[in-house]
Amino acid sequence: MQLFVNRGWEAIIADDLIGNTLFLVSLVVGALTGVVAIIVELTMDWIPEDGGEGRAISFVLGFVIGLVICSILMSVIASSVNAVLVLFAEKPAEFQRHHPELSQKMRQIWSEIYPGSV
């Protein structure tokens, strides 16, 4: 945390747009999985029908399963993004030396979003 404070990047950590975006993706995948579970339940008739309860149970089960699995997968992406941010903050010169095009692109976009931070 001290590394980000020293560089003046507290706003970057406060934004946390990646986490919000990946959570939204997980919710959408959960909803789609719930809809697929309803379709499977209608074609297979696994749950006895009592006034639509079967569809609701299928949707909730599908939603929860899809949400959990997608959240686990998205946590890998979130961790990767966090690692890139920490490494960029820790050793920007090495990044420039080994990957000049990527470093220049990241610096350009970074300075557009957070002026004066790079």
N, C-alpha and C positions, 0 to 999 in steps of 0.2 A: 504494500500500500504506500510505503514511503517513497518508492520509485515514482509512482504516479503523482504523488503530492509534489515531489521535487521538480517534476516536469510541468506541473500545472495542468494535469489531465484529469482532475476530479470530475469535471463535467462529462468526460467520456465514460467513466465508470458509472456515473449517475444515470446516463441515458439508457444503457443496457437494452438497446433496440434488438439485438440479436436474440436475447432470451425471450422477449415478448413475441417476436416473429416466429420463433421455433415453437413456442407454446400455442400460438394461433394455428400453425401447421398441424400440431398434434391434435387440436380440437377438431379441425376439418377432417383429418384422417379418421378420428374416432367417430365422427358423424357419418362419414361414408361407410365405415365398417358396420355401424349400426344399421344403415339402410341395406347393406348386403345381407346382414343377419336376418332382417325382416323378409327379404326375398327368399333366402334359403328356408326360413321357417314356413313361408307360404307354399313353397314347392315340396318340402319334405314332410310338413305337418308333424313335427317332433313334439310340440307343446300343445296340449288340448286347448281348444278355443273356448274362452268364456268371455264374450263381449269385448274382444280386442286386447285382453290381457296378454295373450300369447305374443302378439306383435310388440307390445310394450316391453315384455320381459326380454324378447329377442333383441330389440333395439338397445336396451340398457346393457345387456351382456356384451353385445357386439361393440358398443361404444366404449365400455370400460376396457375390453381387451385391446381394441385398436388404439385407444389413448395411451395405455400403459406401454405397449410395444413400441409405438411411435415415439413416446417420450424417452424411452431408453435409447433408441437410435438417435434422436435429436440431441441427447446429452453428449454424444461423441462429437457432433458438429460444434456444439457450444464450447466444449473443452478445447477443441482445435482453434476456434476463433480467439478464445482467451489466451491460449499459448502464443498465437501469432502476435497479439497485442503486447503481451509481456516481453516477448523477444524483440519486437520492434522498439519498445521503450528502453530495453536493457542495452542492446547492441545495434543501434541504427547504422553505424559505420561498417560493420561486418556484413550487414544485409546489403548495403550499397556496393561493397566490394565484390560479393559473390553473385548477386542478382541485380545488376544496375537498372535494367528496364523495369522490373517489378518494384524496386525501391523507389524509382522516380515516379512511377504511376501511383504508388501508395502515398508518397509525400504530396503529390499534386492534389489528389482527392482529399487527403487528410487536411491539407491547408484550406481547401474550399469549405469543408464542413466545419472545421475548428480553426479559424484564422489565428495565427500567431502561436500555435501549439508546436509546430515543427520548425 
